[in-house]
Amino acid sequence: MVDATAYAAYRMPATHAAVSAVLGQLGQDLRPQSLLDVGGGSGAATWAALEAFPSLASVTVLDQVPEALKLGERMLPRATWQQWRLGEPLSTVDMVLVSYVLGELTDDDQHTLVDQAGAAARQLAVFVEPGTPAGYRRILDARDRLIAAGWTVAAPCPHQLACGMTGKDWCHFSARVNRSALHRRLKGAELGYEDEKFSYVAVTKQDNTTPGRVVRHPAFRKGLVTLQVCAPDTRVGPTLVSKREGPVYKAARDAEWGDTWPPAAR
Ligand SMILES: C[S@@+](CC[C@H](N)C(=O)[O-])C[C@H]1O[C@@H](n2cnc3c(N)ncnc32)[C@H](O)[C@@H]1O
């Protein structure tokens, strides 16, 4: 139980923030009623899903570690907490979440889990990994398998083609996490926040309507915003927006890393 509690205090706020940021990028018209949080541990991703989707009525967290499940159950008794090991069957639900799990598995086991999760989800499947080159590669691999299985990538990509990020770049995003006093003590940290970097893919059965995606922190100069944008034609490059462009400039000033671009017309 000590390990599970330490994980909860040390990592849950960050994985929760990452999954919240991911779910915040999905269309407003998804209304899943049932959720499986696979490798859900003490339920960080489940909390994010419940906040993003008030439609969720049935929520199940699966994990191999009973202590993590017990701790999660104390914090969220309304969910079902069930011991489960990779390879055991998954029931069919509207939405499957796999948050920070692939990195703990061998390549073969990652494939098994991606295929299983994809087969278990009716509307939406979401995979989140640390925002490192290795985490990104695992997400790309999952993305390929999901597309081959008939899913449509809803986010972050504005297309279903091969990723256009090349060279040393990798697709990742950032979520700010406020640190509690305990969190700061555990990490020996001074700052009142940390930035959790993550990579992700979310797939649905709907058409992808993402116009483009901001894939870096915007850069601001006097009267000019530079957005690094991943476009539907797979190109990743800078978009410059100057003050002369009026409302578009205002939108560019408000745009954040991870947002869609250009913004929807109002
Ligand atoms: C880094 S934690 C992530 C927990 C949670 N999803 C989150 O985002 O905070 C990885 C979880 O995957 C679970 N896990 C790893 N391998 C597993 C397996 N073979 N079967 C079931 N669960 C597994 C671990 O027990 C652990 O709770």
The ligand as a Gaussian input file, in Angstrom:
#p B3LYP/6-31G(d) Opt

LIG

0 1
 C        2.378000       4.195000     -14.559000
 S        0.978000       3.396000     -13.937000
 C       -0.359000       4.347000     -14.641000
 C       -1.560000       4.336000     -13.777000
 C       -2.707000       5.200000     -14.296000
 N       -3.231000       4.677000     -15.546000
 C       -2.310000       6.645000     -14.440000
 O       -2.398000       7.179000     -15.554000
 O       -1.926000       7.251000     -13.438000
 C        0.910000       1.903000     -14.892000
 C       -0.155000       0.929000     -14.419000
 O       -0.223000      -0.172000     -15.335000
 C       -0.432000      -1.344000     -14.603000
 N        0.051000      -2.492000     -15.367000
 C        1.304000      -2.659000     -15.892000
 N        1.391000      -3.855000     -16.496000
 C        0.187000      -4.465000     -16.357000
 C       -0.343000      -5.739000     -16.757000
 N        0.429000      -6.615000     -17.412000
 N       -1.627000      -6.048000     -16.431000
 C       -2.382000      -5.150000     -15.757000
 N       -1.954000      -3.934000     -15.336000
 C       -0.685000      -3.590000     -15.633000
 C        0.397000      -1.124000     -13.342000
 O       -0.019000      -1.980000     -12.283000
 C        0.155000       0.351000     -13.054000
 O       -0.926000       0.569000     -12.183000

